[in-house]
Amino acid sequence: MKLYNFLEESEFNALKHRMGADGYGHFVEFDPEHQLTFGERDQLARGRLIALPGQLRILPDRTLALKNSRVWIEGEGQIHLAACHELHRLRDADSIKVSTRDPEKTLSICPDCLAELKYLGLDGRKSRRLSEQLDELFSMERFRQDYPFYPV
């Protein structure tokens, strides 16, 4: 089978010139097994994606990931950002609520997750002592700067 060479087509090159495109493009292989699809990214950004526990990964920095994106998990009214003890219990469930959007104010941040990451200099003792203030101290925007969500 002989493929048509669009690079030598004058109409194609004229259109490319009108669009202001200098090159011919760069294409990257996409693997939906390891990379989020557009629909999955949209669901994560809008609210919550329901994932199977086996789909989650614990990254070397102890944060959580679904395919090629960091995520947070909702469980028991808390936001889990890292591989804390509660996460191991949540992974026994049939499904897990996963998200990347800013969490609702009704959810509190898991102090054990922040201690696991040593985030804001917290350790286990400090995080329990400051647990009621953590929601005021924690900023998802700052967390995203320190731990970019996409891509990982």
Long-range contacts (C-beta under 8 A, 24 or more apart in sequence): 33-67, 34-67, 34-68, 35-67, 35-68, 35-151, 36-66, 36-67, 36-68, 36-69, 36-150, 40-66, 40-67, 41-69, 41-100, 41-150, 44-69, 44-71, 44-98, 44-99, 44-100, 44-101, 45-100, 45-101, 46-101, 47-99, 47-101, 48-74, 48-97, 48-98, 48-99, 49-97, 49-98, 49-99, 50-95, 50-96, 50-97, 50-98, 51-95, 51-96, 51-98, 52-94, 52-95, 52-96, 53-90, 53-91, 53-92, 53-93, 53-94, 53-95, 53-96, 56-91, 56-96, 56-98, 58-83, 59-152, 61-117, 61-147, 62-116, 62-117, 63-117, 63-147, 65-152, 66-98, 68-150, 68-151, 68-152, 69-100, 69-149, 69-150, 69-151, 69-152, 70-100, 70-147, 70-148, 70-149, 70-150, 70-152, 71-98, 71-99, 71-100, 71-149, 72-98, 72-99, 72-100, 72-103, 73-97, 73-98, 73-99, 74-98, 74-99, 74-103, 74-107, 77-106, 77-107, 77-108, 78-107, 78-108, 78-109, 78-110, 79-103, 79-107, 79-108, 79-109, 79-110, 79-113, 80-110, 80-113, 81-109, 81-110, 81-113, 81-114, 81-117, 81-143, 81-147, 82-110, 82-113, 82-114, 82-116, 82-117, 83-116, 84-110, 84-112, 84-113, 84-115, 84-116, 85-112, 86-110, 86-112, 87-113, 100-149, 100-150, 102-140, 102-141, 103-140, 108-134, 108-135, 109-134, 109-135, 109-138, 114-138, 119-143, 119-146
